[in-house]
Amino acid sequence: MTLNEMRRRRAGLVEQARALLDAADAAERGLSAEEEQQYAQLEEQIEAMAQDIQRRETVQGWQQELGQPAGAAGGRESALRPDPGIGMSRRERERYSLVRAINAAVRGDWRGAELEAEASEATARAIGRQPQGFFVPYDLLAGGEESVQVRTGRGFQYVSAGRAERRDLSVGTDGAGGYTVATELMASSFIDMLRNAMMVQRAGARFMSGLVGDVAIPRQTGGATAYWVAENNAPTESTHAFDQVTMAPKTVGAFSDITRKLLLQSSIDIEELVRRDLATVLALAIDKAALHGSGSSNQPTGIAATSGIGSVAGGTNGAAPTYANLIALETEVAQDNADVGRVAYMTNTKVRGKLKSTVIGTDQRMVWGEGGTPINGYPAWITNQVASDLTKGSASGICSAIFFGNWGDLMIGMWGGLDILVDPYTASTTGTVRVIALQDVDVAVRQPASFAAMLDALTS
């Protein structure tokens, strides 16, 4: 097993441990005896693999010091695809400034931004392609090595779910330009910001970052069949059936206009504002694609366009959503035994307003209730990323969508670094700089049966 394979295997074990805790938390109970045993086994495997990974990384560091390629001693490591990270140290991550890099790109002069220039070049080498502008390293996007909190026999502790490669950048000293070099600029990572702005992530979608190459996830589509047999007779042989959920990078681009005077500021607050603004515009695009991506014209395939999800129709020309429609969405998922995990509704503000004024039967209770489970006893997430301009029959451009499902079965993959292209010309007469962020992402539904949608809800 290669070093990267070991890291992925360990990340998978951590995910299994987290899933056990999430299941217990969702049911508001502790771990059962069987789950405690499973958890103990996972903990033992995670800790053993961590030690093995550390040993191999130490050897890899020795090889680099000696000028040998990783895995040179006859191992398989040399056949690995590039790791998306470049091994920036904590100090380098603290000193990195996105605003300084943008200003350098505007000027076409990277003096005073040697760290940012070297980081972009190292990222390009790591992922095997050149940026359209400059790359923001994956080390900064993810805020360093990712970790998750897991319960152990000694209480809670953080277990790494990522990598801990040690490789220092060769960087120049701070030069002219007048920019303040602050510390702790990366107090929160770009990916964390992006996640916080994405409603599907908050609902429970799985976010996979730092991917390299296409991804294929095995999926079981059929199981063995049980037979009743007479004495001394054998049951008929049956087999499992499998296919794959595939993900391949698709480029999403979003831009934000920033005044040059704002970019000339050196405060940490401005750094945070610029990064958060870029994260927000990207998040909106990815969020929309996760729900309504067409699967064509370079778009990912979102939930609504995924073949095999449940469908609830209001009418030939659409219809106002009813309590019966919402129960039908639940039933579509439940009848496939998929109503488990992070199950919730998701719709837009127009539908919420309509449901708040729609009664259930004759008892004057509204479909949209109060508290944390306002619809049919389930949570409901609200975002105007859910379309309100769909068409059904003669209802042209006025239909809204309502989704229901296990949001943990929605996967969002993210490849490589963030490509930043700086355009100082489009709005040059106003002194505004257009900053374009490009990121390779894809969306996949692990189990289509986990979702159902109503795409013809009328709200007026």
GUDO-127898 format. One record per residue (C-alpha): residue in three letters; x, y, z. Coordinates in steps of 0.1 Angstrom, whole numbers, padded with zeros to 4 digits, always signed. Layout:
! residues N
ALAXYZ...
***
This chain:
! residues 460
MET+0000+0000+0000THR+0014+0034-0010LEU+0016+0064+0013ASN-0013+0082-0003GLU-0034+0050-0003MET-0027+0047+0034ARG-0038+0083+0040ARG-0070+0077+0021ARG-0076+0045+0040ARG-0071+0062+0073ALA-0094+0091+0062GLY-0120+0064+0054LEU-0117+0048+0088VAL-0121+0082+0105GLU-0152+0088+0085GLN-0166+0054+0097ALA-0159+0064+0133ARG-0176+0098+0128ALA-0206+0080+0112LEU-0211+0059+0143LEU-0211+0089+0165ASP-0234+0109+0141ALA-0259+0080+0141ALA-0259+0079+0179ASP-0263+0116+0182ALA-0291+0117+0157ALA-0310+0092+0178GLU-0301+0111+0210ARG-0285+0080+0226GLY-0251+0066+0234LEU-0232+0039+0215SER-0247+0004+0217ALA-0225-0024+0229GLU-0220-0035+0193GLU-0212+0001+0182GLU-0187+0005+0211GLN-0169-0026+0198GLN-0168-0013+0163TYR-0156+0020+0174ALA-0128+0005+0195GLN-0117-0015+0165LEU-0117+0016+0143GLU-0097+0036+0169GLU-0071+0009+0171GLN-0068+0007+0133ILE-0066+0046+0130GLU-0038+0049+0156ALA-0018+0020+0141MET-0021+0035+0106ALA-0011+0069+0119GLN+0022+0054+0133ASP+0029+0036+0100ILE+0022+0068+0080GLN+0045+0088+0103ARG+0073+0062+0098ARG+0069+0063+0060GLU+0069+0101+0059THR+0101+0102+0080VAL+0118+0079+0054GLN+0104+0101+0026GLY+0119+0132+0042TRP+0153+0114+0045GLN+0150+0106+0008GLN+0143+0142-0001GLU+0173+0153+0019LEU+0195+0129+0000GLY+0180+0140-0033GLN+0163+0107-0039PRO+0127+0106-0053ALA+0101+0093-0029GLY+0098+0056-0032ALA+0132+0053-0048ALA+0140+0021-0029GLY+0119-0001-0052GLY+0086+0010-0038ARG+0054+0020-0056GLU+0054+0056-0044SER+0070+0069-0075ALA+0039+0059-0095LEU+0017+0081-0074ARG-0002+0110-0089PRO+0008+0145-0075ASP-0004+0155-0041PRO-0024+0187-0043GLY-0006+0203-0014ILE+0028+0218-0014GLY+0037+0213+0022MET+0037+0250+0034SER+0048+0255+0070ARG+0026+0271+0096ARG+0047+0303+0094GLU+0043+0304+0056ARG+0006+0299+0058GLU+0004+0328+0083ARG+0024+0351+0061TYR+0006+0344+0029SER-0016+0373+0017LEU-0042+0369-0010VAL-0046+0407-0013ARG-0008+0410-0018ALA-0009+0384-0046ILE-0038+0402-0063ASN-0020+0435-0062ALA+0011+0419-0076ALA-0009+0404-0104VAL-0025+0439-0111ARG+0010+0454-0113GLY+0026+0425-0132ASP+0054+0428-0106TRP+0058+0401-0080ARG+0085+0419-0060GLY+0074+0419-0024ALA+0051+0389-0031GLU+0078+0363-0035LEU+0061+0339-0012GLU+0028+0341-0031ALA+0046+0337-0065GLU+0066+0307-0053ALA+0035+0291-0038SER+0016+0294-0071GLU+0046+0279-0090ALA+0049+0250-0066THR+0011+0243-0069ALA+0013+0243-0106ARG+0041+0217-0104ALA+0021+0196-0079ILE-0011+0194-0100GLY+0006+0194-0134ARG-0010+0224-0151GLN-0005+0261-0153PRO-0029+0287-0139GLN-0047+0313-0160GLY-0037+0338-0133PHE-0021+0325-0101PHE-0028+0295-0079VAL-0038+0297-0043PRO-0022+0266-0027TYR-0044+0238-0014ASP-0026+0242+0019LEU-0043+0275+0024LEU-0077+0265+0009ALA-0079+0237+0035GLY-0063+0255+0064GLY-0036+0229+0067GLU-0042+0193+0077GLU-0079+0186+0082SER-0091+0168+0114VAL-0123+0156+0129GLN-0133+0152+0165VAL-0138+0116+0176ARG-0147+0100+0209THR-0121+0077+0224GLY-0117+0059+0257ARG-0099+0090+0270GLY-0127+0114+0260PHE-0126+0135+0228GLN-0096+0141+0207TYR-0088+0153+0172VAL-0077+0127+0146SER-0061+0137+0114ALA-0081+0129+0083GLY-0056+0143+0058ARG-0019+0144+0052ALA+0012+0157+0070GLU+0037+0160+0043ARG+0068+0180+0053ARG+0083+0201+0025ASP+0095+0237+0029LEU+0090+0263+0002SER+0120+0284-0008VAL+0108+0319-0004GLY+0124+0354-0007THR+0124+0381+0019ASP+0097+0407+0021GLY+0105+0435-0003ALA+0092+0469-0013GLY+0056+0477-0018GLY+0045+0490+0016TYR+0023+0460+0025THR+0020+0450+0061VAL+0030+0415+0068ALA+0005+0403+0094THR+0004+0370+0113GLU-0025+0346+0116LEU-0041+0358+0083MET-0054+0323+0077ALA-0073+0320+0109SER-0101+0303+0090SER-0096+0285+0057PHE-0111+0294+0024ILE-0128+0260+0022ASP-0144+0265+0056MET-0157+0299+0044LEU-0171+0283+0012ARG-0187+0255+0032ASN-0204+0279+0055ALA-0219+0298+0026MET-0232+0266+0009MET-0266+0256+0020VAL-0262+0220+0007GLN-0231+0216+0029ARG-0249+0229+0059ALA-0277+0204+0052GLY-0252+0176+0053ALA-0236+0172+0019ARG-0202+0155+0019PHE-0174+0178+0009MET-0143+0161-0006SER-0114+0185-0012GLY-0079+0180-0025LEU-0089+0155-0051VAL-0064+0145-0079GLY-0077+0128-0110ASP-0111+0114-0117VAL-0130+0097-0088ALA-0150+0065-0090ILE-0169+0054-0059PRO-0182+0018-0059ARG-0220+0015-0053GLN-0240-0017-0046THR-0271-0018-0068GLY-0284-0053-0060GLY-0281-0078-0032ALA-0284-0115-0027THR-0318-0131-0027ALA-0332-0154+0000TYR-0351-0186-0009TRP-0373-0210+0011VAL-0362-0245+0003ALA-0373-0280+0011GLU-0352-0304+0032ASN-0320-0315+0015ASN-0324-0289-0013ALA-0300-0260-0019PRO-0311-0224-0024THR-0306-0208-0059GLU-0274-0190-0063SER-0276-0152-0063THR-0250-0125-0066HIS-0245-0089-0056ALA-0245-0062-0083PHE-0223-0031-0083ASP-0217+0000-0104GLN-0197+0032-0098VAL-0205+0068-0090THR-0180+0088-0110MET-0168+0124-0106ALA-0146+0144-0129PRO-0134+0180-0125LYS-0156+0207-0141THR-0145+0243-0139VAL-0167+0269-0121GLY-0158+0306-0124ALA-0171+0335-0104PHE-0159+0371-0101SER-0160+0399-0076ASP-0153+0436-0083ILE-0130+0452-0058THR-0119+0488-0057ARG-0081+0494-0060LYS-0081+0516-0030LEU-0096+0487-0010LEU-0069+0463-0023LEU-0042+0488-0012GLN-0052+0483+0024SER-0030+0460+0045SER-0053+0452+0074ILE-0063+0416+0083ASP-0100+0426+0080ILE-0095+0435+0044GLU-0078+0402+0037GLU-0107+0384+0054LEU-0132+0404+0034VAL-0116+0396+0000ARG-0113+0359+0008ARG-0149+0357+0021ASP-0163+0375-0009LEU-0146+0351-0033ALA-0157+0321-0012THR-0193+0334-0013VAL-0196+0339-0050LEU-0181+0305-0057ALA-0203+0289-0031LEU-0234+0303-0047ALA-0224+0288-0080ILE-0216+0254-0066ASP-0247+0254-0044LYS-0269+0261-0075ALA-0251+0233-0095ALA-0256+0208-0067LEU-0294+0214-0068HIS-0301+0222-0105GLY-0269+0215-0125SER-0280+0202-0159GLY-0251+0177-0165SER-0245+0194-0199SER-0227+0225-0211ASN-0198+0218-0187GLN-0221+0217-0156PRO-0222+0190-0130THR-0254+0169-0127GLY-0274+0183-0098ILE-0301+0165-0078ALA-0330+0176-0100ALA-0313+0162-0131THR-0301+0129-0115SER-0318+0099-0130GLY-0336+0077-0105ILE-0346+0102-0078GLY-0382+0102-0066SER-0407+0125-0083VAL-0439+0142-0070ALA-0460+0162-0095GLY-0484+0189-0085GLY-0504+0190-0118THR-0502+0194-0155ASN-0496+0231-0152GLY-0481+0230-0117ALA-0500+0233-0085ALA-0498+0250-0051PRO-0479+0227-0027THR-0500+0208-0002TYR-0493+0188+0029ALA-0500+0157+0009ASN-0473+0166-0016LEU-0448+0170+0012ILE-0457+0136+0027ALA-0455+0121-0008LEU-0419+0134-0011GLU-0411+0116+0022THR-0428+0084+0010GLU-0408+0084-0022VAL-0376+0082-0002ALA-0389+0060+0026GLN-0402+0033+0003ASP-0366+0027-0009ASN-0354+0025+0027ALA-0334+0057+0022ASP-0350+0079+0049VAL-0319+0077+0071GLY-0291+0100+0080ARG-0293+0138+0074VAL-0329+0137+0061ALA-0345+0171+0055TYR-0365+0193+0031MET-0349+0221+0011THR-0368+0249-0008ASN-0369+0286-0013THR-0384+0316+0005LYS-0414+0317-0018VAL-0424+0282-0010ARG-0418+0288+0027GLY-0442+0318+0025LYS-0468+0298+0007LEU-0466+0269+0032LYS-0469+0293+0062SER-0503+0303+0048THR-0515+0268+0038VAL-0536+0249+0063ILE-0535+0212+0070GLY-0570+0198+0065THR-0596+0216+0086ASP-0578+0220+0119GLN-0563+0254+0109ARG-0527+0242+0115MET-0504+0255+0089VAL-0482+0232+0068TRP-0451+0252+0079GLY-0449+0248+0116GLU-0427+0261+0143GLY-0394+0249+0158GLY-0365+0230+0143THR-0387+0205+0124PRO-0412+0227+0107ILE-0424+0205+0079ASN-0439+0170+0085GLY-0416+0165+0115TYR-0384+0171+0095PRO-0360+0200+0093ALA-0363+0224+0064TRP-0334+0244+0048ILE-0342+0276+0030THR-0322+0291+0002ASN-0330+0310-0029GLN-0306+0288-0047VAL-0335+0265-0050ALA-0351+0275-0083SER-0383+0295-0085ASP-0383+0300-0123LEU-0391+0265-0135THR-0417+0257-0162LYS-0445+0231-0161GLY-0471+0231-0189SER-0486+0266-0192ALA-0469+0277-0159SER-0439+0293-0176GLY-0410+0304-0154ILE-0430+0306-0122CYS-0427+0271-0107SER-0405+0264-0076ALA-0387+0233-0065ILE-0390+0214-0032PHE-0364+0187-0023PHE-0365+0160+0003GLY-0338+0135+0011ASN-0307+0123+0029TRP-0282+0152+0022GLY-0253+0130+0034ASP-0257+0112+0000LEU-0249+0143-0019MET-0211+0146-0027ILE-0192+0176-0037GLY-0156+0171-0049MET-0130+0198-0052TRP-0097+0194-0072GLY-0064+0212-0068GLY-0058+0248-0060LEU-0079+0279-0065ASP-0070+0297-0098ILE-0072+0335-0094LEU-0073+0357-0125VAL-0070+0394-0120ASP-0086+0417-0146PRO-0077+0455-0141TYR-0091+0465-0175THR-0128+0458-0177ALA-0137+0485-0152SER-0105+0505-0154THR-0123+0538-0157THR-0137+0534-0122GLY-0104+0522-0107THR-0121+0488-0100VAL-0103+0455-0103ARG-0122+0424-0113VAL-0110+0393-0095ILE-0121+0360-0111ALA-0119+0328-0091LEU-0118+0295-0110GLN-0121+0261-0092ASP-0125+0226-0105VAL-0155+0209-0088ASP-0180+0181-0095VAL-0213+0170-0078ALA-0226+0134-0075VAL-0255+0117-0058ARG-0244+0085-0042GLN-0278+0069-0040PRO-0305+0085-0062ALA-0332+0068-0041SER-0321+0091-0012PHE-0338+0121-0029ALA-0372+0131-0042ALA-0382+0164-0058MET-0413+0184-0066LEU-0404+0208-0095ASP-0438+0224-0102ALA-0448+0241-0069LEU-0468+0273-0075THR-0465+0301-0049SER-0489+0327-0063
***
